[in-house]
Amino acid sequence: MTRLSVLATGTRARVVLVAAGLRDRADRLASLGLSPGSEIELLQKRPAYVVEAGETRLALDEEVARQIFVQRVG
């Protein structure tokens, strides 16, 4: 398990945990497809972290990316 913020661009991963620090945003992230069990791909890291979850692309700031824990998938 690692933080989303340390993944290499192009890496596919499964969301394991959204840290308690994102409690206020967790429902919104889940409604956009970013919740435990979701498979994502990190598309870019600068100027924002952009992830693809299903058919949705999300831009996240670094603080949010550091609080999402993922497991790389094959």
N, C-alpha and C positions, 0 to 999 in steps of 0.2 A: 504494500500500500504506500502511496506517495501523494504529495500535493499536486493538484492540477497545475499550479504555477511552475513546477519543475519539469513537466513533460516536454519532450522535444516536439516541435511543430510536425504535424502529420501523424502523430501517435493516436491510436484508438485505445480507449479505456472505458471501464465500467465505473460509474459513480458508486462509491462504497458508503460515504458519510458526508453529510453537510454539517459542518461544525455548529455548535450552539450559538456562536457569535453571529450567525446568519439567521437566527430564529425569526427575525422580523421580515426577512426576504425569502425564507424557505418556501412558503406557499406560492409566492409569485414564480420562483425558479421552477418549482414542481409543475405549475400550470404551463410552463414553457418547455417542459420535457427534461428538466435537469433535476433528477431526484435519485435516491439510492436505487440501484438496479439499472438505471438508464445507461445505454452505451453511447459514447460521444467520441468525436474526433477533434483534436486541437488543430485549428487551421492557421492561426497566427498568434503572436505574442505581443507585438508592438504595432500601433500605439496602445492597443487594448488586446486582451485575450479574446479571441473569437473561437467559439466552439460550435460544432454542428451536432444537434441531438435530433435524430430522425430527419424531418423535413424543416426543422427550425435552426436558424443561426442566431447565436446570442453573442453580444459583446459584453465582456465582464472586466471590471477594473482589477488591478493586481490584488487589492485587499480581499476581494471576493474569491479570486482564483486561489489564494493561499489557504482559504478555509474550506475548500472542497477537496476531499480525499478520494483518490481513484486507484484502480488496479488495472495495469496494462492488459490488453487482450491481444491474442494472436493476430 
